[in-house]
Amino acid sequence: MVEQARITRGIFGTLPDGRDVERVVLRGTDGFEARIITFGAALQALLVPDARGAVDDVVLGHDDLLSYVKFRKFFGATVGRYANRIAGARFTLDGDDVRLDANDGAHALHGGPDGFDRKLWQIVAAEEGEQPSVTLLYVSPDGEASYPGRLDVRVTYQLTGPMELSVSFSARTTRATVVNLTNHSFFNLDGLSAGTGILDHRLTLAADHYLAIDETAIPLAEPPRAVAGTPFDFRDPHPVGARIRADDPQIRCGRGYDHNFCLRDGAGVRLAARLESPRSGRVMELLTDQPGLQIYSGNYLDATTSGKGRAFRQSDAICLEPQAWPDSPNRPDFPSPHLSPDDVYGHRTVYRFSTAGAS
């Protein structure tokens, strides 16, 4: 019997300009599988067994390239050069005023109107073995989207355990700049074939504080707020939907959860979140070395986009985005996103899956 290859490559589609987009499949055990496409260096599919052994895709996305090109929803994408928002699409860096391309009202969001999620990345390594991996490269020119410095960015997807996917980012710059990269996957641990939402998923966060926002989702000019006594207290497990309709000004601002949670201090990669589906028994632990975790409960999914056999509606999935805090280039009181030519940007996140009893 010939053992199935742990990694395979193929053409996923062709861009309007004629360039091919590849898909790389990393195979683990018991059906665990990650599929990555070179358009946006995106996690296109993630197959995970449930408590009964049935395998299903647990991330939103599309089965065809045209939909990724047509609809910019960040499904599974590598987001940069700066994930999340920068207020007023401007900041000061080393005394110079940097003006960005606004694409979220007056603000810059996820790298502007043509961020890393819209770029064709290059595969520079694909490794077989017990921990198969693929590394993708994108070189962002100096001044792209008005950001200073040429930025050489690499992202590596690797299966680092039987049901464990690690995503590692690195970047070097030729000039002082700001960098904040993340993966923007939308998770539903019921599996997409179930046709259910995530409001009953139980969420636990290693965060005692969060950033309150204004009506445009920019952090307020105040220190992080304590989660205690608010709908943002996930220090113990709570269903995502248990307090999502609370009469709370911050819930109204985000139309649900769309907030940065300030992770507890710690060295290196540490546990930041645990998400559990009572229906399927799937459990996902998220470990990261980043200072923040943006929680987005799919508030703006409105059925105008569909994929993988279903229309995506509000709270069909949840994003857990490890990253720097939003608007950090304008907030010296926040952890710094500054990158100099002498330094290397690094970010590692681990998605560790297991199963518990299903209802």
VEXVO-919932 format. One record per residue (C-alpha): x, y, z; residue in one letter; chain. Coordinates in nm, 2 decimals. Example, Ala and Ser with C-alpha at 12.3 -4.5 7.8 and 13.67 -1.06 7.14 Angstrom:
<atoms>
<atom px="1.23" py="-0.45" pz="0.78" type="A" mol="A"/>
<atom px="1.37" py="-0.11" pz="0.71" type="S" mol="A"/>
</atoms>
This chain:
<atoms>
<atom px="0.00" py="0.00" pz="0.00" type="M" mol="A"/>
<atom px="0.14" py="0.34" pz="-0.11" type="V" mol="A"/>
<atom px="0.12" py="0.60" pz="0.16" type="E" mol="A"/>
<atom px="-0.05" py="0.92" pz="0.06" type="Q" mol="A"/>
<atom px="0.17" py="1.22" pz="0.01" type="A" mol="A"/>
<atom px="0.16" py="1.47" pz="0.30" type="R" mol="A"/>
<atom px="0.18" py="1.77" pz="0.07" type="I" mol="A"/>
<atom px="0.05" py="1.82" pz="-0.28" type="T" mol="A"/>
<atom px="0.04" py="2.12" pz="-0.52" type="R" mol="A"/>
<atom px="-0.20" py="2.21" pz="-0.80" type="G" mol="A"/>
<atom px="-0.35" py="2.51" pz="-0.98" type="I" mol="A"/>
<atom px="-0.65" py="2.66" pz="-0.80" type="F" mol="A"/>
<atom px="-0.74" py="2.91" pz="-1.08" type="G" mol="A"/>
<atom px="-0.61" py="3.18" pz="-1.30" type="T" mol="A"/>
<atom px="-0.62" py="3.56" pz="-1.24" type="L" mol="A"/>
<atom px="-0.77" py="3.79" pz="-1.50" type="P" mol="A"/>
<atom px="-0.41" py="3.89" pz="-1.60" type="D" mol="A"/>
<atom px="-0.32" py="3.53" pz="-1.67" type="G" mol="A"/>
<atom px="-0.12" py="3.44" pz="-1.37" type="R" mol="A"/>
<atom px="-0.19" py="3.11" pz="-1.21" type="D" mol="A"/>
<atom px="-0.29" py="3.08" pz="-0.84" type="V" mol="A"/>
<atom px="-0.16" py="2.76" pz="-0.68" type="E" mol="A"/>
<atom px="-0.32" py="2.56" pz="-0.39" type="R" mol="A"/>
<atom px="-0.10" py="2.36" pz="-0.15" type="V" mol="A"/>
<atom px="-0.26" py="2.09" pz="0.06" type="V" mol="A"/>
<atom px="-0.10" py="1.99" pz="0.39" type="L" mol="A"/>
<atom px="-0.22" py="1.65" pz="0.52" type="R" mol="A"/>
<atom px="-0.21" py="1.54" pz="0.88" type="G" mol="A"/>
<atom px="-0.38" py="1.23" pz="1.04" type="T" mol="A"/>
<atom px="-0.74" py="1.12" pz="1.07" type="D" mol="A"/>
<atom px="-0.85" py="1.36" pz="0.79" type="G" mol="A"/>
<atom px="-0.69" py="1.67" pz="0.93" type="F" mol="A"/>
<atom px="-0.60" py="1.89" pz="0.63" type="E" mol="A"/>
<atom px="-0.50" py="2.25" pz="0.56" type="A" mol="A"/>
<atom px="-0.54" py="2.40" pz="0.21" type="R" mol="A"/>
<atom px="-0.35" py="2.72" pz="0.13" type="I" mol="A"/>
<atom px="-0.38" py="2.93" pz="-0.19" type="I" mol="A"/>
<atom px="-0.12" py="3.18" pz="-0.31" type="T" mol="A"/>
<atom px="-0.38" py="3.46" pz="-0.37" type="F" mol="A"/>
<atom px="-0.36" py="3.64" pz="-0.04" type="G" mol="A"/>
<atom px="-0.15" py="3.36" pz="0.11" type="A" mol="A"/>
<atom px="-0.49" py="3.25" pz="0.24" type="A" mol="A"/>
<atom px="-0.61" py="2.94" pz="0.43" type="L" mol="A"/>
<atom px="-0.88" py="2.83" pz="0.18" type="Q" mol="A"/>
<atom px="-1.00" py="2.53" pz="0.38" type="A" mol="A"/>
<atom px="-0.93" py="2.36" pz="0.71" type="L" mol="A"/>
<atom px="-1.06" py="2.00" pz="0.75" type="L" mol="A"/>
<atom px="-1.10" py="1.88" pz="1.11" type="V" mol="A"/>
<atom px="-1.26" py="1.57" pz="1.25" type="P" mol="A"/>
<atom px="-1.54" py="1.60" pz="1.51" type="D" mol="A"/>
<atom px="-1.60" py="1.40" pz="1.82" type="A" mol="A"/>
<atom px="-1.76" py="1.12" pz="1.61" type="R" mol="A"/>
<atom px="-1.47" py="1.12" pz="1.36" type="G" mol="A"/>
<atom px="-1.66" py="1.29" pz="1.08" type="A" mol="A"/>
<atom px="-1.44" py="1.54" pz="0.89" type="V" mol="A"/>
<atom px="-1.57" py="1.88" pz="0.78" type="D" mol="A"/>
<atom px="-1.43" py="2.22" pz="0.68" type="D" mol="A"/>
<atom px="-1.44" py="2.47" pz="0.97" type="V" mol="A"/>
<atom px="-1.34" py="2.80" pz="0.79" type="V" mol="A"/>
<atom px="-1.54" py="3.02" pz="0.56" type="L" mol="A"/>
<atom px="-1.42" py="3.07" pz="0.21" type="G" mol="A"/>
<atom px="-1.48" py="2.99" pz="-0.16" type="H" mol="A"/>
<atom px="-1.43" py="2.69" pz="-0.38" type="D" mol="A"/>
<atom px="-1.33" py="2.91" pz="-0.68" type="D" mol="A"/>
<atom px="-1.07" py="3.18" pz="-0.73" type="L" mol="A"/>
<atom px="-1.31" py="3.43" pz="-0.91" type="L" mol="A"/>
<atom px="-1.51" py="3.47" pz="-0.58" type="S" mol="A"/>
<atom px="-1.19" py="3.56" pz="-0.39" type="Y" mol="A"/>
<atom px="-1.11" py="3.82" pz="-0.65" type="V" mol="A"/>
<atom px="-1.46" py="3.96" pz="-0.67" type="K" mol="A"/>
<atom px="-1.55" py="3.97" pz="-0.30" type="F" mol="A"/>
<atom px="-1.30" py="4.11" pz="-0.06" type="R" mol="A"/>
<atom px="-1.41" py="3.95" pz="0.27" type="K" mol="A"/>
<atom px="-1.06" py="3.85" pz="0.40" type="F" mol="A"/>
<atom px="-1.16" py="3.48" pz="0.43" type="F" mol="A"/>
<atom px="-0.85" py="3.31" pz="0.56" type="G" mol="A"/>
<atom px="-0.62" py="3.58" pz="0.42" type="A" mol="A"/>
<atom px="-0.29" py="3.70" pz="0.53" type="T" mol="A"/>
<atom px="-0.36" py="4.06" pz="0.62" type="V" mol="A"/>
<atom px="-0.11" py="4.35" pz="0.61" type="G" mol="A"/>
<atom px="0.09" py="4.57" pz="0.59" type="R" mol="A"/>
<atom px="-0.11" py="4.68" pz="0.89" type="Y" mol="A"/>
<atom px="-0.40" py="4.46" pz="1.01" type="A" mol="A"/>
<atom px="-0.70" py="4.64" pz="1.17" type="N" mol="A"/>
<atom px="-0.75" py="5.02" pz="1.16" type="R" mol="A"/>
<atom px="-0.53" py="5.32" pz="1.16" type="I" mol="A"/>
<atom px="-0.73" py="5.63" pz="1.25" type="A" mol="A"/>
<atom px="-0.75" py="5.90" pz="0.99" type="G" mol="A"/>
<atom px="-0.54" py="5.69" pz="0.76" type="A" mol="A"/>
<atom px="-0.23" py="5.87" pz="0.89" type="R" mol="A"/>
<atom px="0.04" py="5.86" pz="1.15" type="F" mol="A"/>
<atom px="0.37" py="6.01" pz="1.24" type="T" mol="A"/>
<atom px="0.69" py="5.80" pz="1.22" type="L" mol="A"/>
<atom px="1.02" py="5.94" pz="1.33" type="D" mol="A"/>
<atom px="0.89" py="6.29" pz="1.28" type="G" mol="A"/>
<atom px="0.75" py="6.23" pz="0.93" type="D" mol="A"/>
<atom px="0.38" py="6.25" pz="0.85" type="D" mol="A"/>
<atom px="0.27" py="5.93" pz="0.68" type="V" mol="A"/>
<atom px="-0.06" py="5.95" pz="0.49" type="R" mol="A"/>
<atom px="-0.22" py="5.63" pz="0.39" type="L" mol="A"/>
<atom px="-0.49" py="5.53" pz="0.15" type="D" mol="A"/>
<atom px="-0.82" py="5.54" pz="0.34" type="A" mol="A"/>
<atom px="-1.07" py="5.25" pz="0.27" type="N" mol="A"/>
<atom px="-1.29" py="5.24" pz="0.58" type="D" mol="A"/>
<atom px="-1.45" py="5.58" pz="0.59" type="G" mol="A"/>
<atom px="-1.17" py="5.82" pz="0.70" type="A" mol="A"/>
<atom px="-0.95" py="5.53" pz="0.82" type="H" mol="A"/>
<atom px="-0.71" py="5.27" pz="0.68" type="A" mol="A"/>
<atom px="-0.82" py="4.91" pz="0.73" type="L" mol="A"/>
<atom px="-0.62" py="4.59" pz="0.67" type="H" mol="A"/>
<atom px="-0.35" py="4.75" pz="0.46" type="G" mol="A"/>
<atom px="-0.58" py="4.98" pz="0.26" type="G" mol="A"/>
<atom px="-0.78" py="4.92" pz="-0.06" type="P" mol="A"/>
<atom px="-0.52" py="4.68" pz="-0.20" type="D" mol="A"/>
<atom px="-0.36" py="4.51" pz="0.09" type="G" mol="A"/>
<atom px="-0.16" py="4.19" pz="0.11" type="F" mol="A"/>
<atom px="-0.48" py="3.98" pz="0.09" type="D" mol="A"/>
<atom px="-0.51" py="4.10" pz="-0.28" type="R" mol="A"/>
<atom px="-0.16" py="4.00" pz="-0.38" type="K" mol="A"/>
<atom px="-0.03" py="3.69" pz="-0.55" type="L" mol="A"/>
<atom px="0.23" py="3.54" pz="-0.32" type="W" mol="A"/>
<atom px="0.52" py="3.31" pz="-0.43" type="Q" mol="A"/>
<atom px="0.59" py="2.97" pz="-0.29" type="I" mol="A"/>
<atom px="0.95" py="2.96" pz="-0.19" type="V" mol="A"/>
<atom px="0.95" py="2.63" pz="0.00" type="A" mol="A"/>
<atom px="0.73" py="2.32" pz="0.04" type="A" mol="A"/>
<atom px="0.85" py="2.05" pz="0.27" type="E" mol="A"/>
<atom px="0.73" py="1.69" pz="0.31" type="E" mol="A"/>
<atom px="0.78" py="1.49" pz="0.62" type="G" mol="A"/>
<atom px="0.60" py="1.44" pz="0.95" type="E" mol="A"/>
<atom px="0.54" py="1.81" pz="0.98" type="Q" mol="A"/>
<atom px="0.46" py="1.92" pz="0.62" type="P" mol="A"/>
<atom px="0.49" py="2.29" pz="0.55" type="S" mol="A"/>
<atom px="0.47" py="2.56" pz="0.29" type="V" mol="A"/>
<atom px="0.64" py="2.90" pz="0.29" type="T" mol="A"/>
<atom px="0.51" py="3.19" pz="0.08" type="L" mol="A"/>
<atom px="0.68" py="3.52" pz="0.00" type="L" mol="A"/>
<atom px="0.56" py="3.87" pz="-0.09" type="Y" mol="A"/>
<atom px="0.78" py="4.17" pz="-0.15" type="V" mol="A"/>
<atom px="0.60" py="4.50" pz="-0.08" type="S" mol="A"/>
<atom px="0.77" py="4.79" pz="-0.26" type="P" mol="A"/>
<atom px="0.88" py="5.10" pz="-0.08" type="D" mol="A"/>
<atom px="0.58" py="5.33" pz="-0.08" type="G" mol="A"/>
<atom px="0.32" py="5.07" pz="-0.16" type="E" mol="A"/>
<atom px="-0.01" py="5.19" pz="-0.01" type="A" mol="A"/>
<atom px="0.20" py="5.49" pz="0.11" type="S" mol="A"/>
<atom px="0.39" py="5.27" pz="0.37" type="Y" mol="A"/>
<atom px="0.76" py="5.35" pz="0.39" type="P" mol="A"/>
<atom px="1.02" py="5.09" pz="0.33" type="G" mol="A"/>
<atom px="1.04" py="4.78" pz="0.11" type="R" mol="A"/>
<atom px="0.90" py="4.49" pz="0.31" type="L" mol="A"/>
<atom px="1.00" py="4.13" pz="0.25" type="D" mol="A"/>
<atom px="0.73" py="3.92" pz="0.41" type="V" mol="A"/>
<atom px="0.72" py="3.54" pz="0.46" type="R" mol="A"/>
<atom px="0.44" py="3.33" pz="0.60" type="V" mol="A"/>
<atom px="0.48" py="2.96" pz="0.68" type="T" mol="A"/>
<atom px="0.19" py="2.72" pz="0.73" type="Y" mol="A"/>
<atom px="0.30" py="2.40" pz="0.90" type="Q" mol="A"/>
<atom px="0.13" py="2.10" pz="1.06" type="L" mol="A"/>
<atom px="0.31" py="2.08" pz="1.39" type="T" mol="A"/>
<atom px="0.10" py="1.81" pz="1.55" type="G" mol="A"/>
<atom px="-0.17" py="1.55" pz="1.47" type="P" mol="A"/>
<atom px="-0.44" py="1.82" pz="1.47" type="M" mol="A"/>
<atom px="-0.23" py="2.14" pz="1.49" type="E" mol="A"/>
<atom px="-0.17" py="2.41" pz="1.24" type="L" mol="A"/>
<atom px="0.11" py="2.67" pz="1.30" type="S" mol="A"/>
<atom px="0.12" py="3.00" pz="1.11" type="V" mol="A"/>
<atom px="0.45" py="3.19" pz="1.13" type="S" mol="A"/>
<atom px="0.52" py="3.54" pz="0.99" type="F" mol="A"/>
<atom px="0.85" py="3.72" pz="0.94" type="S" mol="A"/>
<atom px="0.93" py="4.05" pz="0.78" type="A" mol="A"/>
<atom px="1.24" py="4.27" pz="0.71" type="R" mol="A"/>
<atom px="1.23" py="4.63" pz="0.60" type="T" mol="A"/>
<atom px="1.47" py="4.87" pz="0.42" type="T" mol="A"/>
<atom px="1.34" py="5.18" pz="0.61" type="R" mol="A"/>
<atom px="1.17" py="5.24" pz="0.94" type="A" mol="A"/>
<atom px="0.80" py="5.14" pz="0.91" type="T" mol="A"/>
<atom px="0.51" py="4.99" pz="1.10" type="V" mol="A"/>
<atom px="0.41" py="4.62" pz="1.06" type="V" mol="A"/>
<atom px="0.11" py="4.42" pz="1.19" type="N" mol="A"/>
<atom px="0.03" py="4.09" pz="1.02" type="L" mol="A"/>
<atom px="-0.24" py="3.84" pz="1.10" type="T" mol="A"/>
<atom px="-0.44" py="3.55" pz="0.96" type="N" mol="A"/>
<atom px="-0.81" py="3.65" pz="0.91" type="H" mol="A"/>
<atom px="-0.98" py="3.31" pz="0.91" type="S" mol="A"/>
<atom px="-1.35" py="3.29" pz="1.00" type="F" mol="A"/>
<atom px="-1.42" py="2.98" pz="1.21" type="F" mol="A"/>
<atom px="-1.73" py="2.77" pz="1.27" type="N" mol="A"/>
<atom px="-1.65" py="2.45" pz="1.46" type="L" mol="A"/>
<atom px="-1.98" py="2.29" pz="1.38" type="D" mol="A"/>
<atom px="-1.84" py="2.25" pz="1.03" type="G" mol="A"/>
<atom px="-1.98" py="2.43" pz="0.73" type="L" mol="A"/>
<atom px="-2.21" py="2.14" pz="0.62" type="S" mol="A"/>
<atom px="-2.40" py="2.18" pz="0.95" type="A" mol="A"/>
<atom px="-2.56" py="2.51" pz="0.84" type="G" mol="A"/>
<atom px="-2.55" py="2.65" pz="1.19" type="T" mol="A"/>
<atom px="-2.40" py="2.96" pz="1.35" type="G" mol="A"/>
<atom px="-2.15" py="3.02" pz="1.63" type="I" mol="A"/>
<atom px="-2.36" py="3.19" pz="1.89" type="L" mol="A"/>
<atom px="-2.36" py="2.87" pz="2.10" type="D" mol="A"/>
<atom px="-1.98" py="2.82" pz="2.07" type="H" mol="A"/>
<atom px="-1.82" py="2.86" pz="2.41" type="R" mol="A"/>
<atom px="-1.53" py="3.11" pz="2.42" type="L" mol="A"/>
<atom px="-1.26" py="3.16" pz="2.68" type="T" mol="A"/>
<atom px="-1.00" py="3.44" pz="2.66" type="L" mol="A"/>
<atom px="-0.68" py="3.51" pz="2.85" type="A" mol="A"/>
<atom px="-0.77" py="3.87" pz="2.87" type="A" mol="A"/>
<atom px="-0.86" py="4.09" pz="3.17" type="D" mol="A"/>
<atom px="-0.90" py="4.41" pz="2.96" type="H" mol="A"/>
<atom px="-1.03" py="4.52" pz="2.62" type="Y" mol="A"/>
<atom px="-1.01" py="4.83" pz="2.41" type="L" mol="A"/>
<atom px="-1.34" py="5.03" pz="2.40" type="A" mol="A"/>
<atom px="-1.41" py="5.18" pz="2.05" type="I" mol="A"/>
<atom px="-1.60" py="5.47" pz="1.90" type="D" mol="A"/>
<atom px="-1.87" py="5.45" pz="1.63" type="E" mol="A"/>
<atom px="-1.61" py="5.40" pz="1.36" type="T" mol="A"/>
<atom px="-1.43" py="5.12" pz="1.55" type="A" mol="A"/>
<atom px="-1.13" py="5.33" pz="1.65" type="I" mol="A"/>
<atom px="-1.00" py="5.28" pz="2.01" type="P" mol="A"/>
<atom px="-1.11" py="5.56" pz="2.25" type="L" mol="A"/>
<atom px="-0.84" py="5.79" pz="2.40" type="A" mol="A"/>
<atom px="-0.84" py="5.60" pz="2.73" type="E" mol="A"/>
<atom px="-0.66" py="5.31" pz="2.89" type="P" mol="A"/>
<atom px="-0.79" py="4.96" pz="2.83" type="P" mol="A"/>
<atom px="-1.11" py="4.88" pz="3.02" type="R" mol="A"/>
<atom px="-1.15" py="4.59" pz="3.26" type="A" mol="A"/>
<atom px="-1.37" py="4.32" pz="3.13" type="V" mol="A"/>
<atom px="-1.51" py="4.24" pz="3.48" type="A" mol="A"/>
<atom px="-1.89" py="4.30" pz="3.50" type="G" mol="A"/>
<atom px="-1.93" py="4.35" pz="3.12" type="T" mol="A"/>
<atom px="-2.04" py="4.14" pz="2.82" type="P" mol="A"/>
<atom px="-1.66" py="4.13" pz="2.74" type="F" mol="A"/>
<atom px="-1.57" py="3.90" pz="3.03" type="D" mol="A"/>
<atom px="-1.47" py="3.57" pz="2.87" type="F" mol="A"/>
<atom px="-1.22" py="3.48" pz="3.14" type="R" mol="A"/>
<atom px="-1.44" py="3.18" pz="3.21" type="D" mol="A"/>
<atom px="-1.62" py="3.00" pz="2.92" type="P" mol="A"/>
<atom px="-1.93" py="3.17" pz="2.79" type="H" mol="A"/>
<atom px="-2.14" py="3.12" pz="2.48" type="P" mol="A"/>
<atom px="-2.05" py="3.38" pz="2.22" type="V" mol="A"/>
<atom px="-2.42" py="3.48" pz="2.19" type="G" mol="A"/>
<atom px="-2.51" py="3.49" pz="2.56" type="A" mol="A"/>
<atom px="-2.45" py="3.86" pz="2.59" type="R" mol="A"/>
<atom px="-2.42" py="3.97" pz="2.23" type="I" mol="A"/>
<atom px="-2.75" py="4.16" pz="2.24" type="R" mol="A"/>
<atom px="-2.69" py="4.32" pz="2.58" type="A" mol="A"/>
<atom px="-2.79" py="4.68" pz="2.61" type="D" mol="A"/>
<atom px="-2.43" py="4.79" pz="2.62" type="D" mol="A"/>
<atom px="-2.28" py="5.09" pz="2.44" type="P" mol="A"/>
<atom px="-1.98" py="4.90" pz="2.32" type="Q" mol="A"/>
<atom px="-2.19" py="4.61" pz="2.19" type="I" mol="A"/>
<atom px="-2.39" py="4.87" pz="1.99" type="R" mol="A"/>
<atom px="-2.07" py="5.03" pz="1.85" type="C" mol="A"/>
<atom px="-1.95" py="4.69" pz="1.72" type="G" mol="A"/>
<atom px="-2.29" py="4.55" pz="1.63" type="R" mol="A"/>
<atom px="-2.17" py="4.27" pz="1.84" type="G" mol="A"/>
<atom px="-1.81" py="4.18" pz="1.92" type="Y" mol="A"/>
<atom px="-1.55" py="4.36" pz="1.70" type="D" mol="A"/>
<atom px="-1.29" py="4.45" pz="1.97" type="H" mol="A"/>
<atom px="-0.93" py="4.40" pz="2.06" type="N" mol="A"/>
<atom px="-0.88" py="4.20" pz="2.38" type="F" mol="A"/>
<atom px="-0.55" py="4.28" pz="2.55" type="C" mol="A"/>
<atom px="-0.39" py="3.95" pz="2.62" type="L" mol="A"/>
<atom px="-0.21" py="3.89" pz="2.95" type="R" mol="A"/>
<atom px="0.16" py="3.95" pz="2.94" type="D" mol="A"/>
<atom px="0.37" py="3.65" pz="2.88" type="G" mol="A"/>
<atom px="0.69" py="3.54" pz="2.71" type="A" mol="A"/>
<atom px="0.66" py="3.36" pz="2.37" type="G" mol="A"/>
<atom px="0.37" py="3.16" pz="2.24" type="V" mol="A"/>
<atom px="0.10" py="3.12" pz="2.51" type="R" mol="A"/>
<atom px="-0.26" py="3.02" pz="2.53" type="L" mol="A"/>
<atom px="-0.48" py="3.31" pz="2.43" type="A" mol="A"/>
<atom px="-0.82" py="3.16" pz="2.35" type="A" mol="A"/>
<atom px="-1.03" py="2.84" pz="2.36" type="R" mol="A"/>
<atom px="-1.33" py="2.79" pz="2.14" type="L" mol="A"/>
<atom px="-1.56" py="2.49" pz="2.18" type="E" mol="A"/>
<atom px="-1.86" py="2.37" pz="1.97" type="S" mol="A"/>
<atom px="-2.11" py="2.18" pz="2.19" type="P" mol="A"/>
<atom px="-2.27" py="2.03" pz="1.87" type="R" mol="A"/>
<atom px="-1.96" py="1.88" pz="1.71" type="S" mol="A"/>
<atom px="-1.74" py="1.84" pz="2.01" type="G" mol="A"/>
<atom px="-1.46" py="2.02" pz="1.82" type="R" mol="A"/>
<atom px="-1.23" py="2.23" pz="2.04" type="V" mol="A"/>
<atom px="-0.98" py="2.49" pz="1.91" type="M" mol="A"/>
<atom px="-0.71" py="2.63" pz="2.13" type="E" mol="A"/>
<atom px="-0.53" py="2.94" pz="1.99" type="L" mol="A"/>
<atom px="-0.18" py="3.01" pz="2.11" type="L" mol="A"/>
<atom px="0.01" py="3.32" pz="2.01" type="T" mol="A"/>
<atom px="0.30" py="3.55" pz="2.09" type="D" mol="A"/>
<atom px="0.11" py="3.87" pz="2.00" type="Q" mol="A"/>
<atom px="-0.02" py="4.13" pz="2.25" type="P" mol="A"/>
<atom px="-0.38" py="4.15" pz="2.12" type="G" mol="A"/>
<atom px="-0.66" py="3.93" pz="1.99" type="L" mol="A"/>
<atom px="-0.93" py="4.09" pz="1.78" type="Q" mol="A"/>
<atom px="-1.26" py="3.91" pz="1.82" type="I" mol="A"/>
<atom px="-1.51" py="3.96" pz="1.54" type="Y" mol="A"/>
<atom px="-1.84" py="3.78" pz="1.56" type="S" mol="A"/>
<atom px="-1.93" py="3.80" pz="1.19" type="G" mol="A"/>
<atom px="-2.16" py="4.10" pz="1.25" type="N" mol="A"/>
<atom px="-2.15" py="4.23" pz="0.89" type="Y" mol="A"/>
<atom px="-2.20" py="3.90" pz="0.71" type="L" mol="A"/>
<atom px="-2.53" py="3.97" pz="0.53" type="D" mol="A"/>
<atom px="-2.58" py="3.69" pz="0.28" type="A" mol="A"/>
<atom px="-2.45" py="3.90" pz="-0.01" type="T" mol="A"/>
<atom px="-2.15" py="3.66" pz="-0.02" type="T" mol="A"/>
<atom px="-2.17" py="3.29" pz="-0.05" type="S" mol="A"/>
<atom px="-1.92" py="3.00" pz="-0.07" type="G" mol="A"/>
<atom px="-1.88" py="2.63" pz="-0.02" type="K" mol="A"/>
<atom px="-2.25" py="2.57" pz="-0.08" type="G" mol="A"/>
<atom px="-2.40" py="2.83" pz="0.16" type="R" mol="A"/>
<atom px="-2.48" py="3.20" pz="0.19" type="A" mol="A"/>
<atom px="-2.28" py="3.36" pz="0.48" type="F" mol="A"/>
<atom px="-2.50" py="3.54" pz="0.73" type="R" mol="A"/>
<atom px="-2.45" py="3.73" pz="1.05" type="Q" mol="A"/>
<atom px="-2.28" py="3.52" pz="1.32" type="S" mol="A"/>
<atom px="-2.21" py="3.23" pz="1.08" type="D" mol="A"/>
<atom px="-1.85" py="3.24" pz="1.20" type="A" mol="A"/>
<atom px="-1.61" py="3.41" pz="1.43" type="I" mol="A"/>
<atom px="-1.27" py="3.56" pz="1.38" type="C" mol="A"/>
<atom px="-0.99" py="3.54" pz="1.63" type="L" mol="A"/>
<atom px="-0.71" py="3.76" pz="1.49" type="E" mol="A"/>
<atom px="-0.38" py="3.77" pz="1.69" type="P" mol="A"/>
<atom px="-0.21" py="4.10" pz="1.62" type="Q" mol="A"/>
<atom px="-0.08" py="4.43" pz="1.75" type="A" mol="A"/>
<atom px="-0.35" py="4.66" pz="1.90" type="W" mol="A"/>
<atom px="-0.55" py="4.87" pz="1.65" type="P" mol="A"/>
<atom px="-0.43" py="5.22" pz="1.58" type="D" mol="A"/>
<atom px="-0.10" py="5.15" pz="1.76" type="S" mol="A"/>
<atom px="0.10" py="5.38" pz="1.52" type="P" mol="A"/>
<atom px="-0.10" py="5.68" pz="1.67" type="N" mol="A"/>
<atom px="-0.09" py="5.55" pz="2.03" type="R" mol="A"/>
<atom px="0.25" py="5.56" pz="2.21" type="P" mol="A"/>
<atom px="0.07" py="5.41" pz="2.51" type="D" mol="A"/>
<atom px="0.01" py="5.09" pz="2.31" type="F" mol="A"/>
<atom px="0.26" py="4.81" pz="2.23" type="P" mol="A"/>
<atom px="0.48" py="4.95" pz="1.95" type="S" mol="A"/>
<atom px="0.44" py="4.82" pz="1.59" type="P" mol="A"/>
<atom px="0.76" py="4.99" pz="1.48" type="H" mol="A"/>
<atom px="1.01" py="4.79" pz="1.27" type="L" mol="A"/>
<atom px="1.36" py="4.92" pz="1.18" type="S" mol="A"/>
<atom px="1.60" py="4.78" pz="0.92" type="P" mol="A"/>
<atom px="1.81" py="4.63" pz="1.20" type="D" mol="A"/>
<atom px="1.52" py="4.42" pz="1.33" type="D" mol="A"/>
<atom px="1.31" py="4.12" pz="1.21" type="V" mol="A"/>
<atom px="0.93" py="4.12" pz="1.26" type="Y" mol="A"/>
<atom px="0.81" py="3.79" pz="1.40" type="G" mol="A"/>
<atom px="0.47" py="3.65" pz="1.48" type="H" mol="A"/>
<atom px="0.37" py="3.29" pz="1.55" type="R" mol="A"/>
<atom px="0.02" py="3.16" pz="1.61" type="T" mol="A"/>
<atom px="-0.08" py="2.80" pz="1.67" type="V" mol="A"/>
<atom px="-0.43" py="2.65" pz="1.61" type="Y" mol="A"/>
<atom px="-0.45" py="2.33" pz="1.82" type="R" mol="A"/>
<atom px="-0.76" py="2.11" pz="1.77" type="F" mol="A"/>
<atom px="-0.90" py="1.84" pz="1.99" type="S" mol="A"/>
<atom px="-1.25" py="1.69" pz="2.06" type="T" mol="A"/>
<atom px="-1.48" py="1.67" pz="2.36" type="A" mol="A"/>
<atom px="-1.82" py="1.52" pz="2.41" type="G" mol="A"/>
<atom px="-2.08" py="1.64" pz="2.15" type="A" mol="A"/>
<atom px="-2.44" py="1.72" pz="2.24" type="S" mol="A"/>
</atoms>
